[in-house]
Amino acid sequence: MNHRPIILSLTSMHESGLRILREAAELRMASALDAVTLQREVVEAEGLIIRTGGVIDAALLDRGTSLKVVGRHGVGYDQIDVDAATARGIQVVYTPGANTQSVAEHVFALMIGLSRYFPRMMAGLAAGNYHIRTSMTGRELAGKRLGIIGFGRIGRRVGEIAHLGFGMKVLYHDIVPAPEEVEQRANARRAGLREVLESSEYLTLHVPLDSSTRRMINRETLALTREDAILINTCRGPVVDETAVAQALDAGRLWAYGADVFTVEPPEPDHPLIGRTDVMLTPHSAAQTEEGLRNMATTIAQEVVGVLRGGPPMNPVNDPFEVERVRQRLGLEPIYLGTGPE
C-alpha cells in the first residue's frame, strides 16, 4: 500500500485496533451517525468500519465511490446491506469468533442469575428485606436440559460449557448439522425446533437476524415451551417478539427471560420487559470485556487493512471472487492484486 488510504470508523474501538489503523491509514472518526452526516463524511473513504451504531445502506454506499471494504466490528451484520455492497464491488468483512467466549460467559451469567432469582433477591435486599432469602427457592443448572437455537461458534461454545462445566443435557436446532466432533465436545444432539422448545428447561438463541429468524420466538412458539423454561437472547433483539414474552411471563408460560439485545436499541422507557423482577436485561454489553473488545478491534483492523493492501480476506461476508467480478464489470480498480482472487 504505497499511499495512506482514508478509513472512516463510525465509532471508536479498543486501542489495539486503532493502533493498526493509524499506522496503515488516515483514520477518521464519524462526527455523528445520522444518514446525512455519514453520507457527507464517507465521500473520500476507501474503508468503512461499523460497530453497533449506524446503518450502512445503498444510499451511503452510493456516496462512498472510493469504498473498497466495509468492516463489521462484531458478528451480526444486519446493519449492512451486503447485497448492495456486492453490487458496487465492495468487500464486506467481520469478526466471527472474536467475542465468542465473552458472549458465552454472559449467557451463563443470565442463566444463573435468573435461576437464583437475582433480580428479586437484589430488589428485596435493597428495600431492607433481608429475609427475602427464604421466600424463594432457586435451582441448579446441573443436569438440566439446555436447548440451543443456532449452533454456530457461540452456540457451540455455550454447548461445550454447559456439558463440561455443568453436566447439562444439550439439544440444538440448526438448519445445518454440526460436524460429529463438534457434537461430541458438547455431547449435543440435533433436534427439530419443536422438540427443543418443548423439552428444554433452558433455551438460548444464537441465530443471525434475517427474514427466517425475525420474531421466530413469538406467541405460537412460546406456547410450546415448558412453564419452567428460562429463555436467553444474546443474538439480536428482533428474533424475539418482546410483547409476546411479557405476555408469556404474565401467564406463567415462562419462568424467566434474560436478554442483552432489544428490538429497538436503545429501548423505549415503557419497554414491556424493563423493570420486571422475572427478567434480567443488559444493554447490549455481552461482548464488552477487555478480551472481547481487543479481539474484535484487532481482527477487524487487520481485515480492513489487509483488504486495502490487496490481500485475501480471512473473514469475508460476501464472496471475494464475486466482488472482483463486479469491479471488473463496473470498470473499477481491482482490490486483490496478486495474492487475492484472480
MOPE-V137839 format. One record per residue. N is the residue number from 1. SS is DSSP state (hx for helix, st for strand, lp for the rest). OMEGA is omega in whole degrees, -180 to 180 (* if undefined). BURIAL is I if it has 16 or more other ideal C-beta (glycine too) atoms within 10 Angstrom, else O. Layout:
n: (N/N)
ss: (SS/SS)
omega: (OMEGA/OMEGA)
burial: (BURIAL/BURIAL)
//
This chain:
n: (1/2/3/4/5/6/7/8/9/10/11/12/13/14/15/16/17/18/19/20/21/22/23/24/25/26/27/28/29/30/31/32/33/34/35/36/37/38/39/40/41/42/43/44/45/46/47/48/49/50/51/52/53/54/55/56/57/58/59/60/61/62/63/64/65/66/67/68/69/70/71/72/73/74/75/76/77/78/79/80/81/82/83/84/85/86/87/88/89/90/91/92/93/94/95/96/97/98/99/100/101/102/103/104/105/106/107/108/109/110/111/112/113/114/115/116/117/118/119/120/121/122/123/124/125/126/127/128/129/130/131/132/133/134/135/136/137/138/139/140/141/142/143/144/145/146/147/148/149/150/151/152/153/154/155/156/157/158/159/160/161/162/163/164/165/166/167/168/169/170/171/172/173/174/175/176/177/178/179/180/181/182/183/184/185/186/187/188/189/190/191/192/193/194/195/196/197/198/199/200/201/202/203/204/205/206/207/208/209/210/211/212/213/214/215/216/217/218/219/220/221/222/223/224/225/226/227/228/229/230/231/232/233/234/235/236/237/238/239/240/241/242/243/244/245/246/247/248/249/250/251/252/253/254/255/256/257/258/259/260/261/262/263/264/265/266/267/268/269/270/271/272/273/274/275/276/277/278/279/280/281/282/283/284/285/286/287/288/289/290/291/292/293/294/295/296/297/298/299/300/301/302/303/304/305/306/307/308/309/310/311/312/313/314/315/316/317/318/319/320/321/322/323/324/325/326/327/328/329/330/331/332/333/334/335/336/337/338/339/340/341/342)
ss: (lp/lp/lp/lp/lp/st/st/st/st/lp/lp/lp/lp/lp/hx/hx/hx/hx/hx/hx/hx/hx/hx/hx/lp/st/st/st/st/lp/lp/lp/lp/lp/hx/hx/hx/hx/hx/hx/hx/lp/lp/lp/lp/lp/st/st/st/st/lp/lp/lp/lp/lp/st/lp/hx/hx/hx/hx/hx/hx/lp/lp/lp/lp/lp/st/st/st/st/lp/lp/lp/lp/lp/lp/lp/st/lp/hx/hx/hx/hx/hx/hx/lp/lp/lp/st/st/st/lp/lp/lp/lp/lp/lp/hx/hx/hx/hx/hx/hx/hx/hx/hx/hx/hx/hx/hx/hx/hx/hx/lp/lp/hx/hx/hx/hx/hx/hx/hx/hx/hx/lp/lp/lp/hx/hx/hx/hx/hx/lp/lp/lp/lp/lp/lp/lp/lp/lp/lp/st/st/st/st/st/lp/lp/lp/hx/hx/hx/hx/hx/hx/hx/hx/hx/hx/hx/hx/hx/hx/lp/lp/st/st/st/st/st/lp/lp/lp/lp/lp/lp/hx/hx/hx/hx/hx/hx/hx/lp/st/st/st/lp/lp/hx/hx/hx/hx/hx/hx/hx/lp/lp/st/st/st/st/lp/lp/lp/lp/lp/lp/lp/lp/lp/lp/lp/st/lp/hx/hx/hx/hx/lp/lp/lp/lp/lp/lp/lp/st/st/st/st/lp/lp/lp/hx/hx/hx/st/lp/hx/hx/hx/hx/hx/hx/hx/hx/hx/lp/lp/lp/lp/lp/st/st/st/st/lp/lp/lp/lp/lp/lp/lp/lp/lp/lp/lp/lp/lp/lp/lp/lp/lp/lp/lp/st/st/st/lp/lp/lp/lp/lp/lp/lp/lp/hx/hx/hx/hx/hx/hx/hx/hx/hx/hx/hx/hx/hx/hx/hx/hx/hx/hx/hx/lp/lp/lp/lp/lp/lp/lp/st/lp/lp/lp/hx/hx/hx/hx/hx/hx/hx/hx/hx/hx/hx/lp/lp/lp/lp/lp/lp/lp/lp/lp/lp/lp/lp)
omega: (-174/178/179/-180/176/175/178/177/-177/177/179/180/180/-176/-180/178/179/-179/179/-178/-179/-179/-173/-171/169/-176/176/178/179/-179/176/-175/178/-174/-177/-180/-178/179/177/-172/-179/-168/-176/-172/172/178/-178/-179/-180/172/-178/-178/177/179/176/-177/-177/-179/179/-180/177/178/-179/-175/178/-174/174/-175/172/-179/176/175/-176/-173/-179/-178/179/176/-176/174/-174/179/179/178/180/-179/179/178/-178/179/175/180/180/-172/179/178/-175/-179/-174/-178/-179/-179/179/178/179/178/-178/174/179/-179/-179/-179/180/179/-180/177/-178/-179/-179/180/-179/178/179/180/179/179/178/-179/-180/-174/172/-179/-178/-175/-179/180/180/180/178/173/-173/176/-179/179/178/175/-179/-180/-172/-172/173/-175/-177/179/179/179/175/179/178/-179/-180/-178/-174/-176/-173/-179/180/177/-169/168/174/175/178/-180/179/178/178/175/-176/-178/177/177/-178/-179/179/-173/-172/177/177/-178/176/-177/-179/180/179/-179/-174/-170/-171/174/176/178/179/-172/-179/-179/172/177/173/-176/-178/-177/180/-178/176/172/-174/-177/-178/-179/178/178/-179/-174/173/179/179/-178/172/-176/-179/177/175/-178/179/-177/-176/174/-176/169/-172/177/178/177/179/179/178/177/179/-177/-178/179/-178/180/-175/-179/176/-178/175/-174/-176/177/175/-179/-6/-178/177/-179/-179/-180/-173/-177/-178/178/179/179/173/-178/169/-178/175/-171/179/-173/-176/-179/-176/172/178/-178/-179/-180/179/-179/-179/-178/-179/-177/-176/177/179/180/-177/179/180/178/-180/176/177/179/-180/179/177/-177/-179/172/175/-172/-180/179/178/177/-180/179/179/-180/178/-180/-179/-180/-180/177/178/174/-170/-177/175/-175/-176/179/179/*)
burial: (O/O/O/O/I/I/I/I/I/I/O/O/I/I/O/O/I/I/O/I/I/O/O/I/I/O/I/O/O/I/O/O/O/O/O/O/O/I/I/O/I/I/O/O/I/I/I/I/I/I/I/O/O/I/I/I/I/O/O/I/I/O/I/I/O/O/I/I/I/I/I/I/I/I/I/O/I/O/I/I/I/I/O/I/I/I/I/I/I/I/I/I/I/I/I/I/I/I/I/I/I/I/I/I/O/I/I/I/I/I/I/I/I/I/I/O/I/I/I/I/I/O/O/I/O/O/O/O/O/O/O/I/O/O/O/O/O/O/O/O/I/O/O/I/I/I/I/I/I/I/I/I/I/I/I/I/I/I/I/I/I/I/I/O/O/I/O/I/I/I/I/I/I/I/O/O/O/I/O/O/O/O/I/O/O/I/O/I/O/O/I/O/O/O/O/I/I/O/I/I/I/I/I/I/I/I/I/O/I/O/O/O/I/I/O/I/I/I/O/O/I/I/O/O/I/I/O/O/I/I/I/I/I/I/I/I/I/I/I/I/I/I/O/I/I/I/O/I/I/O/O/O/I/I/I/I/I/I/I/I/I/I/I/O/O/O/I/O/O/O/I/I/I/O/O/I/O/I/I/I/I/O/O/I/O/I/I/O/I/O/O/I/I/I/I/I/I/I/I/I/I/I/I/I/I/I/I/I/O/O/I/O/I/O/I/I/I/I/O/I/O/O/I/I/O/I/I/O/O/O/O/I/O/I/I/I/O/O/O/I/O/O)
//
